[in-house]
Amino acid sequence: MIKQKEESINTILDQVELKRRGLLDKVYVTGCLSERYKNNLETEIPEVDAYFGTMELPMLLKQLNADYKNELVGERLLATPSHYAYMKISEGCNRTCSFCAIPLMRGKHVSKPIEQLVQEAEGLVKKGVKEIMLIAQELTYYGLDIYKDRTLPDLMRRLSDVKGLEWIRLHYAYPSKFPMEIIDVMKERDNICNYLDMPLQHASNNMLKAMRRQITREEMEDLVASIRGKLPEICLRTTLIAGFPGETVDDVDELKGFCNASVSTVWEFSRIPMKKELRHMVLKTMFQPTLKNNERRK
Ligand code: SF4
């Protein structure tokens, strides 16, 4: 994280230097760093003309004399190969997981209206996109802020109706208070993949509590069993964290037991090159990968 901050600050300083040499007129900074450290940055690097948070694009455009609504609603530049795209359905998170800085950087949960997302999906299909991956910091919270209800199932149905959209895939579902209607819609609609990325993070109740995940191991097991009961062919993917502060050998054994009992494939990933016994590992796991309708992998 420190390295990433350094890289970002060096990039800002490089642009400020270009401005000093007369090669740039203005320097504006936007994104996570600016959201979280705006006041410090304004003090430390005052040569920047303005700092904007992650949800302040309209203010940035106003500064550039551009019209947000006319020029940008539903418009997308693709950074992925042309056949698929990620679509962010909300920004921010209201949870307080103790290992996560996202709420500090991205702010509270803000859902995008369904109409706007349908418009965005139609625009992506016109560009040749066949598959859309719905992403958010917490996908299953969608709608609670603007519609006062968990309306992800409604959004799924509306997107599923977009002509030419062949696959819709769900990422980053929070397990606590998971709306089971999501699985009903998956069953109902052929172009919604039988696939769910649901980070569980740990299996020991001690660790789940320390991580402030608002769910117990027993509740997670019941949830996974209910999902599989409704849709046996579903492919569940999750992420688990090992090496969380305070984790004991018993906690690790419990996590291993959970993986052995529930998981078909595990692979490990770490950003930090440390001795193996100390390493903060993230185990990415895939539960029961299967094909929908015995046709093709989604
Ligand atoms: S739900 Fe996800 S984004 Fe929100 S605080 Fe927890 S880990 Fe972070």
Residues whose N, C-alpha, C, O or C-beta is under 5 A from the ligand:
A	BS01	SF4	C93 R95 T96 C97 C100 I102 Q137 E138
